[in-house]
Amino acid sequence: MCPSDSVMTLDSETKAVELPEDHAEELRLWLRLLTCTTLIEGEIRGRLRERFDVTLPRFDLMAQLDKAPDGMTLSDVSKRMMVSNGNVTGLVERLVESGHLDRRTSDTDRRVQVIRLTKLGRAEFRKMAAEHETWIADIFGELTEKEVRELMRLLAKTKGSAQNAVKRRQE
């Protein structure tokens, strides 16, 4: 079979490289970042599902609570995860039912719910987090320490540039 007979699905980054006259350097950079993020996130989602039967949002919620042993309000969790309170509420319900989270009313405001990891939740999260760390190391394993530092520096600069663009738009 010759290449023209096969059907290939191309990601946006590949399309941009094949038609460079149609895309500015910045657009290709954006597509490269998006492609990398999508690949890495998909791999982590798959590994969490296969190994622990847990979703990435549940893992993320547990990670936030692991940093706050006394618990957090639903509002604080949603801000940190950058999702709506409604999204957090559904996750919390399922994790309370499974025994991973404890929910109580705030001592200072009866309208506010405070959630925290249970002993079971903390133990299971710590197992997941340890494996997660090795997965991340594996994914970035072909980069040298120097390349990782340089990429971190450049991404910090990229983040600042993006934050400044948001500020300019809001002015």
C-alpha positions, 0 to 999 in steps of 0.5 A, a space after each residue: 500500500 502506498 502512503 496516499 492510500 492510507 488515511 492518517 489523522 494529524 494533530 494540529 501541531 503536525 498540520 501547522 508544520 506541514 503548512 508553515 506559511 499558514 501559521 505564525 511562529 507563535 501559533 506553532 508554539 501554542 500548538 506544540 504546548 497544547 499537543 504536549 499537554 494533551 499527550 501527558 494528561 491523557 497518559 496520566 489519566 490512563 495510568 490513574 484509571 488502570 492502576 487505581 480506578 480513579 479519575 484525574 479530577 478526583 486525584 487533583 482534589 485529593 492532592 489539594 486536600 493532602 496539602 491542608 490536613 485541617 481541611 478546606 472549604 468547597 469554595 477554596 478547593 474550587 478556586 485552587 482547582 480552577 473549576 466551579 463549585 458545582 464540579 467540586 460538589 459532585 467529586 466531593 459527594 463520591 469521595 465522601 461515599 467511598 470513605 475518602 473524604 470527611 465533610 463537616 460544617 464550619 465552626 465559624 460559618 454554619 453555611 460553609 462546608 469544610 472537607 478533608 481527607 480521611 485516614 483511608 483517603 490520605 493513605 490511598 492518595 499517598 500511594 497514588 502520588 508516589 506512583 504519579 511522581 514516577 510516571 512524571 519522571 518517566 514521561 520527562 525521562 529523556 530530558 537532561 537536568 539542564 534541559 528541564 531547568 531551561 524549559 522551566 525558565 522558558 515556561 515561567 517567562 511564557 506564563 508571565 507573558 500570558 498573564 500580561 496579555 490578560 492584564 492588557 486585555 482587561 485594561 
